[in-house]
Amino acid sequence: MKILLICGVGASSGFIAQAMRKAAKKRKMEVTIVARSESELLDNVKDADCLLVGPHLAYQEKLIKESTSPYHIPYAFIDETVYGCIDGEGALDQALELIDKEK
């Protein structure tokens, strides 16, 4: 399973990705979590199982939807509280819910 995280320049998503990896390790889950900047979205979205996007990029939803739809990749904006608190457990739960909805 591969989860792609996107934020403005990739710094915030990097922190969240690290927290998510710790949460996944606690749960003994095999998951790849990749953090990238918004400019790297198109290069990385093709092989992702889901996409989580920083809430501050909501204005880019049209581009995100267009980028993910050819690959049928579910996406969501990370909950603001989860994002602000760098809550790896919450972000991982949000990603898993997205993937489960697609099954």
Stockholm file with secondary structure:
# STOCKHOLM 1.0

chainA/1-103         MKILLICGVGASSGFIAQAMRKAAKKRKMEVTIVARSESELLDNVKDADCLLVGPHLAYQEKLIKESTSPYHIPYAFIDETVYGCIDGEGALDQALELIDKEK
#=GR chainA/1-103 SS CEEEEEESSSHHHHHHHHHHHHHHHHTTCCCEEEEEEGGGHHHHSTTCSEEEECGGGGGGHHHHHHHHGGGTCCEEECCHHHHHHTCHHHHHHHHHHHHHHHC
#=GC SS_cons         CEEEEEESSSHHHHHHHHHHHHHHHHTTCCCEEEEEEGGGHHHHSTTCSEEEECGGGGGGHHHHHHHHGGGTCCEEECCHHHHHHTCHHHHHHHHHHHHHHHC
//
